Amino acid sequence: MSRSNPTAIEEGSTNVYEDLGYAHAAEMQRKAQLAAEIARTIQARGLTQQDAAALVGIDQSKISRITRGQFRGISEAKLLDLVTKLGHDVKIVIGPIQRRAGRIELQFA
């Protein structure tokens, strides 16, 4: 980068999918967060992908795709189910009614 031709830098939001203009960006971000937690849990527990697949009841190839962030075609509900099968508790809290559209937010303990 030369001083005569600086590159413009634009600060993004907290959702890269939204920044890139994807439809359903919030859902994609949640699925990415769940997939990342699945990958972290497998590593933290010292499981092979084969062991993890047997534990959660899906094919090793699907575990491989999920841990690489390739979760297209896998529902949020299925990812939540996998998280619980790997030993996490999942709590869903329905908040009070707002005068705006509600939102879904993930928090990891």
N, C-alpha and C positions, 0 to 999 in steps of 0.2 A: 504494500500500500504506500503510495507516494503522497507527499503533502499536497501536491497540486490536484490530486484526485482521491479525496477521502471517500471511504465507503460509508454509506449511511447505515446506521444501526437502529433498528426499530425494536423497542421493548415489547415482548409478547405478554399474553395473559398467562394464567396458571394452567391453561388447557391448550396444549399444542394442536390438538385436533380441531379446536375452534379456530385457532390462529391460521390453520391451513384450509379452513372453510368446509370441513367435512359436515355432512348432515349427521345428526345424532351424536354430536361431539361429546356431550356430557356422558352419555352411555359408553362411548368408546373409552373415555378416560377412566371411568369406573372399572371397566373390564380390564384395562391395562394395569390398573392398581391391583386388582385381584390376581391377575396373571403374575405380576411381579412378586406378590406375597406368596403365591404357590411356589414359585422358583426359590425364593428365600427360605421357605419352610423346608423344602426338599433338601436344600444344601445344609441348613442348620441341623437337620435330623440325620445327616449323613446317608441319605437314601440314594440309591441309584435310580435312574428313571424307570427301570424295570420294577424295582421294589415299590416305588411310588405308584406306578400304574396298577400293580397288584393290590396295593392298599386301598386305592380309591375306586377300583373296578373299571378302568378304561384301558385302552391300548397304549403301549409305550410310545407309539408314534404321536398320539394326541398329546401326551405329556410333553414330548419334545417340542411340538409346535407351540403349546401354551407357554412353556418356559422361554421360548424365543420370541414371545409377543405376538404370535400368530393365532389370534383367538376368534377370527371371523367364523361365523357359523356356530359358535358356542355361546349359549345364553348366559346372562348374568346369574340367573338362578342356578345353572349348572356349575359355574365357577364358584359360587357361594357354597354349593354342596361339596365341591372338591376341597375347599378351604376347611370345612368342618370335618371331612374325612381325614384330613391331615392333622387334626388335633386342635384346631382353633374353635373357640366359641364365637358365634355370630349373634348379635343382638340387633333387632330392628325396632326402632323407636318411632312411633308416629307422633309428631308434634302438633301443637294447636293449629287451628285454621288461620291462615293468613289472607290478606286481601290481595294477594298476588299468587301466581302459580307456585306450587310447592317445588321443592328440589330434593334430590337424593344426594347424600354426602356420606363418604366412607371415612371412618376413623379407625386407625390401627393402634391397639394398646401396646 
